Structure formats: C-alpha cells, structure tokens
Amino acid sequence: VRQPVLGVDRNGLITFWNQTAEILTGFDGPAIYEHEFVSTLVDPAEHTTLYQALSKVLVSGRCAELDEVSVRYQGGEVGKWAIAFSPTSEFGHTRAFVVCTDLSEILRLRDQALVMRGECVSSAAKLTKMEMTNKLLQQQILDLQNEPRRGEGEV
C-alpha cells in the first residue's frame, strides 16, 4: 500500500512531502512546500471537513482520521485517500503529520468485486430460469408421451 506522508504547520502549509506523495500526485516536493494543504490538494466539496479535522489536531492536539477523501493530482486526476492527522510539537509550535493511504487500488478492486457479484447474481438468475424452462419442457414431453395417439385404441 502506497502511503504519502506530509507535514503541515499551524497555518496548514505543507512543510514536508515524501517521495510517495510526489509520485502519486505529480507535485514536486520542494515546489509544493509552503502551499496550503487543503486548498492545493483536496476537492473543494471536502474543504470544510478537512479544515475541521486539521483544526482539531492543531488546536486541541488530538488525532483525527478521515476516510475516502478526494485528492486532486497535478494532471487533474482525482484519487481517494484515507487520511490520519497526528499532532507533533517542535520548538513550541504545534504541527501535524499527515499520513495518507492511497485507496485507489483498493476501491478499484472493491468495484470490480461488486461488478463480479452482480454478474454472478445475474448468471444464477439465468440458470434458475433455464432450469425452470428445462423442467417445463420435460413435463411437456412426458405429457406428449402419455397422450394417446390418434388412431390407437380406436376400433
């Protein structure tokens, strides 16, 4: 599992960016330093949730976790990350380490499994229908076999 790790200062500015974050997002580490984490990377629809979580960490010193956050990559692609915020203090300044888990592959496999499950249910329904049709045909054949033929038994 690929884990981007970054650090943000008390203003939410990126101060650390590991190579995995760089590879996944396409943003060069030194070029992204001092950019605001939430507004730079997170889908605007999720800004409020991220700001609240980051504030919780930076103000109260408590950890926070978020599932399936939409993260924008440099080329415009969007990934899904689980994000854990952990407070740290250095020289009297509270900062946060942000440990992320790239969920893209996990979600792709989940979606694939759901499609396969749907196909299995569909196949099972078709098989049941075929079995019922087969039984009906067998009954019709039996009925025809047991039906007296014309001319038989007539004098």
N, C-alpha and C positions, 0 to 999 in steps of 0.2 A: 504494500500500500504506500503510495507516494504521500509524503507529509511536508507540505510547505510550512515553514516556521518564520514568523516575523516578529519584530519588536515594535512597539509604538510608545511614544512618550505621553505625558499627561495631557497633551493637546491633540492626541490621536494621530500624530505624524509618524510615519514609518522611519525607524532608526536602525532596523536590522532586517535582512531579507536573505533567506538561504537559497542555495542553488536550485532546489526543487521548486520553490516559488517562482524563481526566474524562468526555469524550463517550462513549467505549466502555463504561466501567464504570458510569457513573452516580454515581460518588463525587465529591463536590465537592473540589477541590484543598485549600483551607485546612482543611476538615473532616477530611481523611484524614491530614494531617501528624501525625507522631508516633505513628501506628498502625503496628503491626508488619506489615511487608510480607507475609511468608509466611502467617501465620495469618489475615490480613484478606482476602487475595485468592486464595490458592492452594487448590485442592481438597485436603482433608486426606489423601487417599491419596498425595499427592505431596509432603507436607511434608518428609520426610526427605531426599529428593533435592534439594529447593530449599535446605534448610539446609546440606547438604554443599557445594553449589555456592557459596552465599553465603559460607560459612566459608572456602572455598578462596581466594576473592577477597580477603576482609577480612584473613585471617591471612597468606597467602603472597604476596598481591599479584599473583596470576596470574589471567588471564581465564578465564571459564567460559561454556559455552553449553549450552542445553537446548532440545530440540525438543518441540513439541506438549504444552505444559504447560496443564492445565485451570485456567482463571481464573474465579473467581466474580464476577459482576456484581451490582450493588446489588439489582436486581429478582429475583434468584435464577437468572437465565440463566447458562449457562456458555459461555465462549469458549475457543478454543485459541490460545495464543501461543507463538512461538519466543522465547526469552529469552537475551540476551547480557549477561553481567556484566563490567564493566570497572572495575578499581580506579583510584582517584584519591586524592590526598593533599592535605589543606588544613590548614594550621596544625599539622602534625604528626599529624593524625588521618586514618586511612585510611577512606575511604568507597567506595561503589560506585555507579557509574551503571548503571542497568538499562535497556537498550534492547530494546524488545519489537517483535515483528511480529505483527499480528493475522492469524492463519491461517484465520479463519472462512470467508472468501470462497474462498480457495484450496482448502480442504478440501471446501467445498460443490461447487465445480467439479470436483474430483477424483472425488467421489462420483457426481456427475452423469455424468461420463465413464465411470465403471465400470458404471453402470446402462445407459448407451447401448451400451457394448461388449457387455454381456450380451444386450441386445435384438438387436444385430447378429448375435451368435453364434446366438441362438435363431432369428432370421429366416433365417440361412444354413442352419441345420439343417432348417427347414421347407421352404425352397426345394429343398434336396437331396432331401428326401422326396417333394416334389411332382414333381421331375424323374424320380425313380425310378418313381413311380406312373404318370407320363405314358409312360415307356418301356415299362412293363409293359402298359399299355392299348394302346399302338401295336402291340406284339407280339401281343396277343390279337386285335386287329383283323386283322392280317396272317394269323394262323393261321386265323381265320374265313373270310377271303377265299380262302385257298388250300385250304380244306377242300371236298371235293366236295359239291355239293348233292344232296339226296335226289332221286332220280328222274333225275338226269343220268347219262348214260353207261350206264344200265340199258336193257336190251332187253326 
